[in-house]
Amino acid sequence: AAGIDLLVVSDPANMHYLTGYDGWSFYTPQGVAVPLEGDLLLFTREMDTGGARLTTWLEERQILGFPEDYVQQRDRHPMQWVASELAGRELVGGVVAVEMDAYYFSPRAYEALRSGLPGSRVVDSEELVNWVRAVKSPTELELMRRAAAIMEQVMQAGIDAIEPGVRQSDAAAAIAAAQFRGTEEQGGDYPAIVPMLPTGVGTSTPHLTWSDERFRRGEATILELAACCRRYHCPMARTVYLGDPPPKLVETARVVEEGLEAALGAVRPGATCEAVEAAWRGVIARHGLEKGSRIGYSVGLGYPPDWGEHTMSLRPGDRTELEPGMTFHMIPGMWMDDWGYELSETFRVTEDGAECFCSFSRGLTVKG
């Protein structure tokens, strides 16, 4: 329908979705070539073809390994070899779509592929596979439920570890141990993002990790974490305060929880992403608060450096209609001048509304 003759996928999550491939090899060029007709092909570094044989459903003839002398060289690039292989199989000549915004598809990789396909028109695939992934199958939802069961233990481990005098790095270690250990029924996988653990004034901004400083009484700590089961994620954020929290933090926590519940209540099939965000914004506006950034995004299968799917966002202007089986991480974080607060839920869209994957207490956690 998009007029694509050959799709070249380089996002590790999309590669996994199409073939099952699972290896830490995305630091070198790799991908999946999907022709309009015929078998798809996976290409990776020659030493990683064994991993492809072990983790994918592909036959031997569908796994291509570029020679070692193409790895990190200045006078040649693996995508030149890939272009030659595709041309030799008569898979080029029309419209070739590539993932222009994929993290591991570099400008040099694009130029090497484009120059190697002079008879083709190279275009942006516009996250085609990501959008196919938007509605989860029952099997995918089950993997996210397993991740959610792990997530509850991960969050509790993090909250338990935060005490005055404890090093942030020791709390991060406790979190990582819980992420990998999983439950008795299901071991954990490595999440796409490391534990985010801003504390003190660091809570005024998102996406900070940890240091070897010690937690102090009179400070808050944000835990933005995820659990992962066979590459499917369930993120969650909570906030902990050591001591007696200031009234402004207590009140903000109350408003954020009220807004979160309103936004979850607005979820239903046919509702737009922006309508869900509007329900949140309506609540915080009554309390004199504003938030410029989005409050959520599609989530599921992921590899570093992100567990988001790069499609739908819960924000003004996104008129994507929700469908049963879509899954989101709703995270209405508030970041002020020198303090902040986060609370989040991962949920799926059902025929009846939003169903959160985790059952974990909301609101500010206060520890004496």
C-alpha positions as CSV (number, residue, x, y, z in Angstrom):
1,A,0.0,0.0,0.0
2,A,2.9,2.4,0.6
3,G,4.4,1.6,-2.8
4,I,7.6,0.0,-1.3
5,D,9.4,-2.7,-3.3
6,L,12.0,-3.5,-0.6
7,L,12.0,-2.6,3.1
8,V,15.3,-2.5,4.9
9,V,14.8,-2.7,8.7
10,S,17.6,-1.8,11.1
11,D,15.8,-1.1,14.4
12,P,16.8,-4.1,16.6
13,A,13.2,-4.3,18.0
14,N,11.8,-4.5,14.5
15,M,14.4,-7.1,13.6
16,H,13.3,-9.1,16.6
17,Y,9.6,-8.7,15.8
18,L,10.1,-9.9,12.2
19,T,12.5,-12.8,12.8
20,G,13.0,-13.4,16.5
21,Y,16.7,-12.3,16.3
22,D,18.1,-11.5,19.8
23,G,21.7,-10.6,20.3
24,W,23.8,-7.7,21.5
25,S,25.2,-7.0,18.0
26,F,23.5,-3.8,17.1
27,Y,26.7,-1.8,17.6
28,T,27.7,-2.9,14.1
29,P,25.4,-2.6,11.0
30,Q,22.7,-5.2,10.7
31,G,19.2,-5.5,9.5
32,V,16.4,-7.4,7.8
33,A,15.5,-6.9,4.1
34,V,11.8,-7.5,3.4
35,P,11.0,-7.8,-0.3
36,L,7.5,-7.2,-1.6
37,E,7.6,-10.8,-2.8
38,G,9.8,-13.7,-1.7
39,D,11.7,-14.6,1.5
40,L,13.1,-11.9,3.8
41,L,16.9,-11.9,4.5
42,L,18.7,-11.1,7.7
43,F,22.2,-9.6,7.4
44,T,24.6,-9.2,10.3
45,R,28.3,-9.4,11.1
46,E,29.6,-12.9,10.0
47,M,30.5,-13.8,13.6
48,D,26.9,-13.1,14.6
49,T,25.3,-15.4,12.1
50,G,25.4,-18.2,14.7
51,G,23.2,-16.1,16.9
52,A,20.8,-15.6,14.1
53,R,20.6,-19.4,13.6
54,L,19.9,-19.9,17.3
55,T,17.3,-17.3,17.9
56,T,15.4,-16.9,14.6
57,W,13.0,-19.0,12.6
58,L,15.0,-18.3,9.4
59,E,16.5,-21.0,7.1
60,E,20.3,-21.0,6.5
61,R,19.9,-19.4,3.1
62,Q,18.1,-16.4,4.6
63,I,21.0,-15.5,7.0
64,L,23.8,-13.4,5.4
65,G,27.0,-12.5,7.2
66,F,29.3,-9.7,6.0
67,P,33.0,-10.4,6.2
68,E,35.1,-9.3,9.2
69,D,37.2,-6.9,7.0
70,Y,34.2,-4.7,6.6
71,V,33.9,-4.0,10.4
72,Q,34.8,-0.4,11.4
73,Q,36.9,0.4,8.3
74,R,37.4,3.8,6.8
75,D,37.5,2.7,3.2
76,R,34.5,0.4,3.1
77,H,31.2,-0.1,4.9
78,P,29.0,-3.2,5.5
79,M,26.1,-1.6,3.8
80,Q,28.1,-1.6,0.5
81,W,28.4,-5.4,0.9
82,V,24.6,-5.6,1.7
83,A,23.7,-3.5,-1.4
84,S,25.8,-5.8,-3.5
85,E,24.1,-8.9,-2.0
86,L,20.6,-7.4,-2.6
87,A,21.5,-6.5,-6.2
88,G,22.8,-10.0,-6.8
89,R,19.4,-11.4,-5.8
90,E,17.6,-9.0,-8.0
91,L,15.8,-7.4,-5.1
92,V,16.5,-3.8,-6.0
93,G,15.6,-1.4,-8.7
94,G,12.4,0.1,-7.4
95,V,11.5,1.8,-4.2
96,V,13.7,0.9,-1.3
97,A,12.5,2.1,2.1
98,V,14.9,2.4,5.1
99,E,14.4,3.4,8.7
100,M,15.7,6.9,8.5
101,D,15.2,7.6,12.3
102,A,16.5,4.3,13.7
103,Y,19.1,4.8,16.4
104,Y,21.6,2.4,14.8
105,F,21.2,3.4,11.1
106,S,23.9,6.0,10.8
107,P,24.3,8.7,8.1
108,R,27.3,6.8,6.8
109,A,25.2,3.5,6.6
110,Y,22.6,5.4,4.6
111,E,25.1,6.8,2.2
112,A,26.8,3.5,1.7
113,L,23.5,1.7,1.0
114,R,22.1,4.5,-1.3
115,S,25.3,4.7,-3.4
116,G,25.3,0.9,-3.7
117,L,21.8,1.0,-5.2
118,P,22.0,3.5,-8.0
119,G,18.9,2.1,-9.8
120,S,16.7,2.4,-6.7
121,R,14.8,5.3,-5.1
122,V,15.6,5.2,-1.4
123,V,12.9,6.6,0.8
124,D,11.9,6.8,4.5
125,S,9.8,3.9,5.7
126,E,8.2,6.2,8.3
127,E,8.2,3.7,11.1
128,L,6.2,1.2,9.1
129,V,7.1,-1.8,11.2
130,N,6.7,0.2,14.5
131,W,3.1,1.0,13.5
132,V,2.4,-2.7,12.7
133,R,3.6,-3.5,16.2
134,A,1.1,-1.0,17.8
135,V,-1.6,-3.5,18.4
136,K,-0.3,-6.4,20.5
137,S,-1.2,-10.1,20.1
138,P,-2.4,-12.2,23.0
139,T,1.0,-13.7,23.2
140,E,2.7,-10.3,23.4
141,L,0.2,-9.1,26.1
142,E,1.1,-12.2,28.1
143,L,4.8,-11.4,28.0
144,M,4.0,-7.9,29.2
145,R,2.0,-9.3,32.0
146,R,5.0,-11.4,33.0
147,A,7.1,-8.3,32.9
148,A,4.6,-6.6,35.1
149,A,4.9,-9.3,37.7
150,I,8.6,-8.7,37.7
151,M,8.2,-5.0,37.8
152,E,6.2,-5.0,41.0
153,Q,9.2,-6.8,42.7
154,V,11.7,-4.4,41.0
155,M,9.9,-1.3,42.3
156,Q,9.6,-2.7,45.8
157,A,13.3,-3.6,45.8
158,G,14.1,0.0,44.8
159,I,11.9,1.5,47.4
160,D,13.2,-0.8,50.1
161,A,16.8,0.1,49.2
162,I,16.4,3.9,49.6
163,E,17.4,4.8,53.1
164,P,19.5,7.6,54.6
165,G,23.2,6.9,54.3
166,V,22.7,4.2,51.6
167,R,24.7,4.8,48.4
168,Q,22.7,5.4,45.3
169,S,24.9,2.8,43.5
170,D,23.9,0.2,46.1
171,A,20.2,0.9,45.4
172,A,20.8,0.6,41.7
173,A,22.5,-2.7,42.3
174,A,19.4,-4.0,44.2
175,I,17.1,-2.8,41.4
176,A,19.3,-4.5,38.7
177,A,19.4,-7.8,40.7
178,A,15.6,-7.8,40.9
179,Q,15.3,-7.0,37.2
180,F,17.4,-9.9,36.2
181,R,16.2,-12.4,38.8
182,G,12.6,-11.9,37.9
183,T,10.0,-14.1,39.6
184,E,10.0,-17.8,40.4
185,E,7.9,-18.4,37.3
186,Q,9.8,-16.1,34.9
187,G,13.4,-14.9,34.9
188,G,14.0,-11.3,33.9
189,D,15.8,-9.8,30.8
190,Y,17.8,-6.6,30.6
191,P,15.7,-3.6,30.1
192,A,16.3,-1.1,27.3
193,I,17.1,1.6,29.7
194,V,19.2,1.4,32.9
195,P,17.6,2.4,36.3
196,M,16.9,6.1,36.4
197,L,17.3,7.3,39.9
198,P,17.5,11.1,40.3
199,T,17.6,12.3,43.9
200,G,17.5,15.7,45.7
201,V,17.7,18.6,43.3
202,G,18.2,16.0,40.5
203,T,14.4,15.2,40.7
204,S,13.9,18.6,38.9
205,T,14.8,16.9,35.6
206,P,14.1,13.5,34.1
207,H,16.5,10.9,32.8
208,L,19.3,11.1,35.3
209,T,20.8,7.8,36.6
210,W,22.7,7.3,39.9
211,S,26.0,8.2,41.5
212,D,27.9,6.9,44.5
213,E,26.5,9.7,46.7
214,R,24.4,8.7,49.7
215,F,20.7,9.3,50.1
216,R,19.9,12.0,52.6
217,R,17.0,12.7,54.9
218,G,14.9,15.6,53.6
219,E,15.2,14.7,49.9
220,A,13.1,12.9,47.4
221,T,14.2,10.2,44.9
222,I,12.4,9.3,41.7
223,L,12.5,5.7,40.5
224,E,11.8,5.4,36.8
225,L,12.4,1.7,36.1
226,A,11.2,-1.2,33.9
227,A,11.1,-4.9,33.9
228,C,11.6,-6.9,30.8
229,C,10.4,-10.4,29.7
230,R,11.8,-11.7,26.4
231,R,12.3,-8.1,25.2
232,Y,8.8,-6.9,26.2
233,H,8.7,-4.1,28.8
234,C,6.6,-2.9,31.6
235,P,7.9,0.5,32.9
236,M,6.8,2.2,36.1
237,A,7.7,5.4,38.0
238,R,7.3,6.2,41.7
239,T,8.7,8.8,44.0
240,V,10.1,8.3,47.6
241,Y,10.7,10.9,50.2
242,L,13.0,10.5,53.2
243,G,11.6,12.4,56.2
244,D,8.7,14.8,56.4
245,P,7.8,15.9,52.8
246,P,7.1,19.6,52.1
247,P,3.5,20.5,51.5
248,K,4.1,21.5,47.9
249,L,5.3,18.0,47.1
250,V,2.4,16.4,48.9
251,E,-0.1,18.5,47.1
252,T,1.6,17.9,43.7
253,A,1.5,14.2,44.3
254,R,-2.2,14.4,45.0
255,V,-2.9,16.4,41.9
256,V,-0.7,14.1,39.6
257,E,-2.5,11.0,40.9
258,E,-5.9,12.7,40.3
259,G,-4.8,13.6,36.8
260,L,-3.5,10.2,36.1
261,E,-6.7,8.6,37.1
262,A,-8.7,11.0,34.9
263,A,-6.5,10.3,31.9
264,L,-6.8,6.5,32.4
265,G,-10.6,7.0,32.7
266,A,-10.6,8.7,29.3
267,V,-9.1,5.6,27.6
268,R,-11.5,3.7,25.4
269,P,-11.5,2.3,21.8
270,G,-12.0,5.2,19.4
271,A,-10.7,7.9,21.7
272,T,-7.8,9.8,20.5
273,C,-4.4,10.2,22.1
274,E,-4.9,13.9,22.5
275,A,-8.3,13.4,24.2
276,V,-6.6,11.2,26.9
277,E,-4.0,13.9,27.5
278,A,-6.7,16.6,27.6
279,A,-8.3,14.8,30.5
280,W,-5.1,15.0,32.4
281,R,-4.5,18.7,31.5
282,G,-8.0,19.6,32.6
283,V,-7.3,18.3,36.1
284,I,-3.9,20.0,36.6
285,A,-5.2,23.3,35.1
286,R,-7.8,23.5,37.9
287,H,-4.9,23.4,40.4
288,G,-2.8,26.0,38.5
289,L,-0.3,23.6,37.1
290,E,1.0,23.2,33.5
291,K,3.0,20.5,31.7
292,G,4.5,21.1,28.3
293,S,5.8,17.6,27.5
294,R,3.8,14.5,26.5
295,I,2.3,12.3,29.2
296,G,2.8,8.9,27.6
297,Y,3.8,6.9,24.6
298,S,3.3,3.4,23.0
299,V,5.5,0.8,24.6
300,G,6.3,-2.9,24.4
301,L,9.1,-4.6,22.6
302,G,12.4,-2.7,22.9
303,Y,16.2,-2.7,22.8
304,P,18.6,-0.1,24.2
305,P,18.5,2.8,24.2
306,D,14.7,3.1,24.5
307,W,11.6,1.0,25.4
308,G,9.2,3.3,23.5
309,E,7.9,2.3,20.1
310,H,8.2,5.8,18.4
311,T,4.7,5.9,17.2
312,M,1.8,7.3,19.3
313,S,2.2,9.9,22.0
314,L,-0.4,11.1,24.6
315,R,-0.1,14.8,23.7
316,P,-2.1,17.6,22.0
317,G,-2.2,17.1,18.2
318,D,-1.9,13.3,18.2
319,R,-5.3,12.2,16.8
320,T,-4.4,8.5,16.6
321,E,-7.4,6.5,17.6
322,L,-7.0,3.9,20.3
323,E,-7.6,0.3,19.6
324,P,-7.9,-2.8,21.9
325,G,-4.5,-4.3,22.3
326,M,-2.5,-1.1,22.2
327,T,-0.2,-0.6,25.1
328,F,1.1,2.7,26.6
329,H,3.4,4.0,29.4
330,M,1.5,7.0,30.9
331,I,4.0,9.0,32.9
332,P,2.8,12.5,33.8
333,G,6.0,13.6,35.5
334,M,6.3,17.2,36.9
335,W,9.7,18.8,37.0
336,M,10.0,22.1,38.9
337,D,12.9,24.5,39.6
338,D,14.7,22.4,42.1
339,W,12.4,19.5,42.8
340,G,10.1,17.1,40.9
341,Y,7.6,14.2,41.1
342,E,6.9,11.2,38.9
343,L,4.1,8.6,38.9
344,S,3.3,6.3,36.0
345,E,1.4,3.2,34.9
346,T,1.7,0.9,31.9
347,F,-1.7,-0.1,30.6
348,R,-3.4,-1.8,27.7
349,V,-6.5,-0.6,25.8
350,T,-9.4,-3.0,26.2
351,E,-13.0,-2.9,24.9
352,D,-13.9,-1.4,28.3
353,G,-11.1,1.1,28.8
354,A,-7.6,1.1,30.3
355,E,-6.3,-2.0,32.2
356,C,-3.1,-1.4,34.1
357,F,-0.6,-4.2,34.0
358,C,0.7,-3.6,37.6
359,S,-1.0,-3.5,40.9
360,F,1.2,-1.2,43.0
361,S,0.4,1.5,45.4
362,R,0.3,5.0,43.9
363,G,1.1,8.3,45.5
364,L,4.2,9.6,47.3
365,T,6.0,7.0,49.4
366,V,7.2,8.5,52.6
367,K,9.9,6.8,54.7
368,G,10.7,8.0,58.1
